[in-house]
């Protein structure tokens, strides 16, 4: 699949791009059908570090699934050797390694805000060259929690992060909200099939779901540039600590 060079220029300048209708309506319909089957058949047996709930006693409050591709070949095909992978390689101008595929939801009324953060803080890469893709599976707006980016923030390095109380997003910026942050923040209402892609150092967040009866469902794809090397010892220690914290709350 070929992509416009302007897309890569925008990505390098702003730290993110929006590609409307990256998937067709029929493709989104199929994704949602497979997701519904997986949620019914696989999620109940998933370990707590792979399935997060706003309320662990209420299955309808499912908010996040990790490593989707490991549970269904359909999602593995979306992740690997796909146009998503091709796009990641194009934007990073490097071969890429697929690392995670996620499901996100903000249930109506109780879907919590996503704290401002940089994905690269979790990735622990050197150099920190990676992308996260966010695919809307239904209409998303300010009411049910659209994504917000700080333009150009990926060119200013890693900001300090600290522990949050948000399950699934355990780390957030401790100094977010400067005049520069707010002046450069932009938000993106999306339709089903629209794709947002951001650099691993781009600051982003999302509001909670304030609607009465609308969910906010999306898929996430994470790809590392081949040149990026993980600090595996540090990352494993962080993940083990996080796993213990999650299991302690289960």
C-alpha positions in Angstrom: 0.0 0.0 0.0 1.3 3.5 -0.9 1.1 6.5 1.3 1.4 10.2 0.6 4.7 11.7 1.6 2.8 14.7 3.1 1.5 12.3 5.7 5.0 11.5 7.0 5.8 15.2 6.9 2.8 16.0 9.1 3.6 13.2 11.4 7.1 14.4 11.9 6.0 18.0 12.4 2.9 17.6 14.6 3.6 14.2 16.2 0.3 12.7 14.9 -1.9 12.3 11.9 -5.5 11.5 11.2 -6.5 9.2 8.3 -10.3 9.3 7.7 -11.9 6.0 6.8 -8.8 3.9 7.0 -11.2 1.0 7.3 -14.5 0.9 5.4 -17.9 0.5 7.1 -18.0 -3.2 6.2 -14.5 -3.7 7.6 -15.5 -2.0 10.8 -18.6 -4.1 11.0 -16.6 -7.3 10.7 -14.1 -6.1 13.4 -17.0 -5.4 15.8 -18.5 -8.8 15.1 -15.3 -10.6 15.9 -14.8 -8.4 19.0 -18.2 -9.3 20.4 -17.4 -13.0 19.9 -14.0 -12.7 21.6 -15.5 -10.7 24.5 -18.1 -13.4 25.1 -15.9 -16.4 24.6 -12.4 -15.4 25.6 -12.5 -12.5 28.0 -14.0 -14.3 31.0 -10.9 -16.6 31.2 -8.3 -13.9 30.5 -5.7 -13.0 33.3 -6.4 -9.7 35.0 -3.5 -8.0 33.4 -5.1 -8.6 30.0 -8.7 -7.5 30.8 -9.6 -4.4 32.7 -13.0 -3.3 34.0 -14.3 0.0 35.4 -16.1 -2.3 37.9 -14.6 -5.8 38.2 -17.9 -7.1 39.5 -19.8 -5.9 36.4 -18.8 -7.5 33.0 -20.6 -4.7 31.1 -17.9 -2.3 32.3 -15.1 -3.9 30.3 -12.7 -1.0 29.5 -9.6 -2.6 28.0 -8.1 -5.8 26.5 -4.4 -6.3 26.0 -2.7 -8.6 23.4 -5.8 -9.1 21.2 -3.8 -10.8 18.5 -2.8 -13.6 20.8 -6.5 -14.6 21.3 -7.8 -14.6 17.7 -6.1 -15.1 14.3 -8.4 -12.5 12.8 -6.7 -9.8 15.0 -3.3 -11.3 14.4 -3.9 -10.7 10.6 -4.8 -7.1 11.4 -1.7 -6.6 13.4 1.0 -8.3 11.3 1.7 -8.0 7.6 -1.2 -5.6 7.3 -1.7 -2.1 6.1 -1.5 -1.0 9.7 2.1 -2.4 9.9 2.9 -0.9 6.5 1.7 2.5 7.7 3.8 2.3 10.8 6.9 1.5 8.8 6.2 4.4 6.4 5.8 6.9 9.2 8.8 5.8 11.2 10.9 5.3 8.0 12.1 2.0 9.3 11.1 -1.7 9.6 8.8 -2.2 12.5 8.0 -4.8 15.2 4.4 -5.2 16.3 4.2 -5.2 20.1 0.6 -4.9 21.3 -3.0 -4.7 20.0 -5.5 -3.4 22.4 -9.3 -2.9 22.8 -10.4 0.3 24.5 -13.9 1.3 25.7 -15.3 4.0 27.9 -18.7 2.8 29.2 -21.5 5.4 29.3 -21.5 7.7 32.4 -18.7 5.8 34.2 -15.9 5.8 31.5 -13.0 7.5 33.2 -10.7 10.2 31.7 -7.4 9.0 30.3 -4.6 11.0 32.0 -2.2 13.0 29.9 0.8 10.8 29.2 3.5 9.8 26.7 3.4 6.1 25.5 7.2 6.1 25.3 7.3 6.2 29.1 5.9 2.7 29.2 7.9 1.5 26.2 11.4 2.3 27.6 13.1 2.4 24.2 16.4 3.9 23.0 15.9 5.7 20.8 12.2 6.2 21.6 10.9 5.6 18.1 7.5 4.0 18.0 3.9 4.7 17.0 0.5 4.0 18.6 -2.5 3.8 16.3 -6.1 4.4 17.5 -8.9 3.1 15.3 -12.4 4.4 16.1 -15.0 1.6 16.0 -18.0 4.0 16.4 -18.6 7.8 16.4 -16.4 9.6 19.0 -16.8 13.2 20.1 -16.2 15.5 23.1 -19.2 14.0 24.9 -18.0 10.4 24.9 -14.3 11.1 25.1 -12.3 11.9 22.0 -8.5 11.9 21.9 -6.6 15.1 22.5 -3.0 15.7 21.4 -0.4 18.4 22.2 1.1 19.4 18.9 4.8 19.2 18.6 5.3 17.7 22.1 7.1 14.7 20.6 10.1 17.0 19.8 10.6 18.1 23.4 11.6 14.8 25.1 10.2 12.8 27.9 8.2 14.7 30.6 8.0 13.5 34.2 5.4 10.8 35.0 3.9 9.5 38.2 1.4 6.9 39.4 -2.2 7.5 38.6 -5.4 5.8 39.9 -6.6 5.0 36.3 -6.5 1.2 35.7 -4.9 0.5 32.3 -3.1 3.9 32.3 -1.0 3.6 35.5 1.4 6.5 34.6 0.5 10.1 33.8 2.3 13.5 33.4 2.9 15.1 36.7 3.4 18.6 35.2 0.6 18.6 32.5 -1.4 21.8 32.1 1.2 24.4 31.3 0.1 27.4 29.1 2.1 25.8 26.2 0.3 22.5 26.7 -3.2 24.0 26.6 -2.4 26.4 23.7 -1.1 23.5 21.5 -3.8 21.0 22.4 -6.1 19.8 19.7 -8.9 17.3 19.8 -10.2 14.9 17.2 -13.9 13.8 16.8 -13.9 10.6 14.7 -16.2 8.4 12.7 -16.0 4.6 12.7 -13.1 3.6 10.6 -11.0 6.8 11.2 -7.4 6.2 12.3 -5.3 8.4 14.5 -1.5 7.7 14.7 0.9 9.3 17.1 4.6 9.2 18.0 5.6 7.5 21.2 6.6 10.9 22.7 3.5 12.8 21.7 1.5 13.9 24.8 -2.1 12.9 24.6 -5.2 12.3 26.8 -8.9 11.8 26.5 -11.9 13.0 28.5 -14.3 10.6 30.3 -17.5 9.4 28.8 -20.2 11.9 29.9 -22.9 10.4 27.7 -25.9 8.6 29.1 -26.1 5.7 26.7 -23.1 5.8 24.3 -20.0 3.7 24.5 -16.6 4.7 23.1 -14.9 1.8 21.5 -11.6 1.7 19.7 -8.6 -0.5 18.8 -5.0 0.3 19.5 -1.9 -0.9 17.7 1.6 -0.4 18.9 4.7 -0.8 16.6 8.3 -0.2 17.6 10.9 1.0 15.0 13.5 -1.8 14.4 16.2 0.6 15.5 14.6 1.1 18.9 15.9 -1.2 21.6 14.1 -2.0 24.8 15.7 -1.7 28.2 14.3 -5.2 28.9 15.5 -5.5 32.5 13.9 -2.2 33.5 10.7 -3.0 31.6 10.3 -6.4 33.0 10.7 -5.0 36.5 8.1 -2.4 35.8 5.6 -4.9 34.3 6.1 -7.3 37.2 5.4 -4.5 39.7 2.3 -3.5 37.8 1.1 -7.1 37.5 1.3 -7.5 41.3 -0.6 -4.2 41.8 -3.3 -5.4 39.4 -3.6 -8.8 41.0 -3.7 -7.2 44.4 -6.9 -5.3 43.4 -8.6 -8.3 41.8 
